[in-house]
Amino acid sequence: MNKIVFITGGSSGIGRAIGEFLQEKGCTVYGTSRNPERVTDSKIKLLALDVRHPESIQAAVRQLVAEAGRIDVLINNAGVGITGPIEEIPAEEIKNNFETNVFGPIEVMKAVLPHMRAQRSGLIINITSIAGYMGLPYRGVYSASKGALELITEAVSMEVKGFGIQVTNVAPGDFATNIAAGRYHAPVVAGSAYEATYGKTLAAMNEHVDSGSNPLEMAQAIYTIMQAKQPKLHYKIGAFMQRFSIVLKRVLPDRVYERMLMKHYEM
């Protein structure tokens, strides 16, 4: 596949796995990092980019187009996690999460779409999360940001289809990456009304990430999607029960599903 691929957040975790796998398959891959000079072992070219700053996005896209001449595939992967009781998460941390997980991907699409429209071709893959399909306790902000990007994906897909551009969404479950180290954790406050349940849930979330699936599964899924003539609008990649939880949310009464989640999180 001789495709020019632009992937945000390509210096670690799922983004790095996808970028390196696609390059092995013959793609020319440009990844991004806020500080690419600090990444000394990357197998793909890294451009400086901070999705929270539109001028940084525009500069990276200009550099890519100047070097490669086109952009065939955009993979909006950059994102950050956040945990904590809604009542105790600082407003600035909530805003930062939405800047990174929602507004950033939107600005990247806005920077790339004129080039794809001129080509009359292109594929945009937005990476969200299975968590975006449900409000999870102590992950509400993260669920909301990823859910918002899911809906943005649906809207953009219809808006750009007439230009020969395809848009799809990939929602991963838990994968063994360093996301837990990079996410914002609201502190477990001694004496807080949430101390016991949040502390227990936080430990469980970190354990799930550490024991998650191999990121190579995501890379292989992305490669398969890129080869599809008509990609689906939504893909879910992860353990069976994580994917099945979305089905259960659709068919179970709301309060039954809520009780199921609370039991799972031992609340």
Secondary structure, DSSP 4 states (H G I P E B T S, - for coil): ---EEEESS-SSHHHHHHHHHHHHTT-EEEEEESSGGG--S-SSEEEE--TT-HHHHHHHHHHHHHHHS---EEEE-----EES-GGGS-HHHHHHHHIIIIIHHHHHHHHHHHHHHHHT-EEEEEE--GGGGS--TT-HHHHHHHHHHHHHHHHHHHHHGGGTEEEEEEEE--BSSSHHHHSEE----TT-TTHHHHHHHHHHHHHHHHT-B-THHHHHHHHHHHH-SS--SEEEES-HHHHHHHHHHHHS-HHHHHHHHHHHTT-
